[in-house]
Amino acid sequence: MMKWERLLSRGRFGDNPGFIPTQVTRSEFEVDYDRIIFSSPFRNLQDKTQVFPLPEQAFVHTRLTHSLEVSSVGRSLGKAAGEMLLEKYPQLNKTGITPFEIGAIVAAAALTHDIGNPPFGHAGEEAISDFFKFHPAGKCWESHVRTEQLADLCNFEGNAQGFRMLVSKQFGLKLTYATLAAFTKYPRPSMIAQRDIARRSQKKYGFFINQLADFEQMGAVLGMEKSSPECWYRHPLAFLVEAADDICYSIIDLEDGCTLGLVSFEETVKLLAPILKDKFDPKKLKEPRTVTQNLGALRALAIGELISECVEVFAKFEESMCKGNFDKALTDIIPSAKALQKITDVSVQKIYRSQVVLEKEAAGFQVLEGLLEVFSKALYHQFYDPEKFSGQDKSILRLLPEDFPLKGWGAEVNPYPLLRSLVDFISGMTDKYALNLYRRVKGISIPGS
C-alpha cells in the first residue's frame, strides 16, 4: 500500500538525496507552479487551440486559458482533499505538510496537463502518429529503431510528451516528484504485454521509452507500486488532476459552444440544471443580465457543485487508490455523472463535429504531415541515404533550432533520439508558427512578399 508520507515528498529531480528545502516564503510545490508559469512551453499554449480556432467575434478558450482554469479548479480540489487527509492521518502533520501545499501540488500538475499537446490538439497527435505509421517518409525509419521505440513514434501521446518536457534538462524546470506523479494520468510505457481495459490509468500511456529511467526514479522516491511488471498504480492526486480537467472541458467547452451559437442558451441551461439541483433558480435568469453574465453564473455554480462531489468521492475511495484497487475517473461515478455524459453527447454532436472544428482538424493533418515530411526526409537523406542529400535538404535543415542535435548520426546509429528531437520541435510549435512555416517550406508564401 502506498503511503502519503512518501507520496507527498518535497524532493525534486536534480537534487541530492539528502536535499533539505530552504524556501521560506514559498513551499516547494509553489516553486513548481511558478517555474511552470514562467516557462516558454507554458507560454506557447496561448496560441494553441483548445477546441475552436480563434474567432474574431467572440472570446473562446485557448490551451492557456483552459490550463489556468483547470489549475484553479485543481487547487480547490487539492486543498479540500488535503484537509480531509490531514484529519484522517494525523501523522502527516509531523511532516509539516498543509492542505495548501497539497492544493499547490494539484494546481501545478493541472497547470501542465496540456503542456505536451502539439499544434491543432488531438488532430495534431493523430497527424504525428499517422506520419510514422503510413507516410513513406515516416515508415522509412522502421528498420532503424527498436520495436518499443517505433511504438512511441506510431502512437504519439501528448501526456508522454508532457512528461518528457517536464523532466528535460532543456527547460530546467526540475519539478518535485510529487507534482510530476500527480501530472501522470497514465503511468505506463506505450508498449506493454497486455492492457487492462478496466483500469482507467492504462487507457493511454504516460512516458516514452527513453524516459523509463526517469519514471522509475520518481516511482522509487514516492513509493509508487506496480500493477504489473510494466505498469504503475496512479499517484492518488492524479485522480484530482484528471477530475479538474474533466470538469473544465465539460462545462467550459459547452459555454464556448453557446457563445458561438452552436448550442442555444436554452439548451445550455437545460444541460446544466441537473448539476445545480436545488441551487438552480430559473427566475434569476430573467433578471436584467446579459447571456454572457448568465452563462458565467451558471458555470461558476456548476463547477462549484462538481468540485464538492469529486472531493466526496475522493475521500470515499482514497484508501483504495493507495492500494491500487480504485482506477476510475472520479467524474464517472459522482452523482452528476449522467448530467456530464449528456453534456458530452451534445458537445460531440454540436461542438466537436461542427464545421469550424472539423476544418481546423483537417488543416492540422496537412500542416503537421507536411512539416514532418520535409524535415524527416532531409534528416534521413543526410545520415541514412546520403546519395540523395540535396541542396533543398540542406536548406531545410538550416531551419532547425540552433541546439538541434545534428552530429553523431549515421547508418549504424539508432536514430530514435534524433526523431524524438524532431518531434519535440514540431509538437512544440504554436498553431500559427506551424501554419506559417508550412506555407514557407512548401512555397505557398515567401517571407517579405
Number of C-alpha atoms within 10 A of each C-alpha: 12 19 13 17 16 15 22 24 18 21 24 23 20 14 12 9 10 7 11 10 12 9 10 7 8 12 19 23 28 19 17 23 23 14 17 23 15 11 13 11 20 19 16 17 26 18 19 25 22 24 24 25 19 15 10 7 8 9 11 22 22 18 23 22 15 23 27 17 21 28 28 21 26 31 28 24 27 27 22 20 22 22 15 16 19 15 11 11 11 10 12 16 13 8 11 8 17 17 19 18 22 25 27 27 36 34 35 31 31 31 28 28 25 23 25 24 25 34 29 32 23 16 19 27 23 20 27 24 21 19 21 25 19 12 14 12 19 23 15 16 18 15 10 16 17 12 11 15 21 21 19 23 24 22 20 25 24 24 25 27 23 24 24 21 20 23 21 15 12 9 14 14 21 19 24 23 26 27 30 27 26 26 33 27 28 25 26 29 24 25 18 14 8 9 14 13 9 10 17 16 25 24 14 19 24 26 25 25 19 16 16 13 10 16 25 13 13 20 21 12 16 23 18 24 18 15 14 13 9 14 19 21 26 28 30 26 31 25 27 33 30 23 24 31 21 19 21 22 20 17 22 20 22 25 23 21 22 20 19 17 12 16 18 13 18 9 12 19 17 12 19 23 19 17 23 19 12 8 13 17 12 10 7 11 17 10 9 9 11 11 13 13 12 18 22 14 13 24 20 12 16 22 20 16 16 26 21 15 19 26 22 17 15 22 15 11 16 19 16 15 21 20 17 21 14 19 18 14 18 22 24 15 13 18 15 20 16 15 15 23 15 14 19 19 13 17 20 12 11 16 25 18 12 15 11 14 16 16 13 17 22 14 16 25 20 14 24 26 22 20 19 23 18 18 20 22 22 25 24 22 17 19 19 21 14 14 9 13 17 13 9 11 19 14 12 17 18 9 11 15 10 8 8 13 13 13 8 9 17 14 12 9 12 15 22 18 14 18 18 18 15 20 18 17 15 21 24 23 21 21 24 13 14 21 18 15 20 21 17 12 18 13 10 10 13 12 9 4 4
